[in-house]
């Protein structure tokens, strides 16, 4: 298995990572851990979400815990 295929895009704002919305609410849920974050490989979707929440797109590989700004 190619470990690079596990790399995804997550959203960070300050020191928190976007997990998603609270069910039945427009409130956003954030976590201290990138492992809890909402993940996507769709760059356009990530750009839209980052713009809406005022966050930064990050590349994240959960298998090795590698994280960097996209």
N, C-alpha and C positions, 0 to 999 in steps of 0.2 A: 504494500500500500504506500502511495506517495503522500507523505505527511503534509506537503504543501497544499493538498486538496482540503485540508481541515481549516485553512486560513479563511477568516471571514471578516466582515466589517462590523464594528460596534460603535456606539456613540458615547463620548465622554463629555461631561460638562463640569468644569472645575475638577474635583477629585472623585466624582460619582459617575456611574455607568448606567445608562438607560435600560431598564428592565422591560417597561411597557406601561400601559394604562391600567389603572385600577378598574376592575370590572364594574360596569354600570355607572362610570364616572368619567369626567375628562381629566381627572388628576393623574399625574405621571408618577410612576414608582421608580426609585433610583436605588442603586446598591453600591457598596464600597468595593465589590469584587467584579472584575471583568468576566469571571466565569458565570455570573448570573445574568449578564447582559443579553439583550435582544440581539440576535445575530442574523446577518444576511450576506449574500454574495452579490446582491443586486446594487450596484454602485449608485444608480439613479434614485432608487428608493432610499438609500442611506443619505444621499445628499438632501432629499426632500425632508426627511425626518430631522437631520442635523440643522437645517435652516429653520424649521418650525420651532425646535426646542432651544436653538442658540448654542448647539454643541459642536464638537469636533469629531470628525470621522477618524477611527483608529483601525489599523489592521491588527487582528488578534489570532494567534494560533493557540488554542486551548491545550493541545497535546504537549507543547513545550513551554507554555506560559509566556510566549513572546508577544510583546505589545509595542506598536510604534504608530506615530502619526501618519495618516495617509495623505 
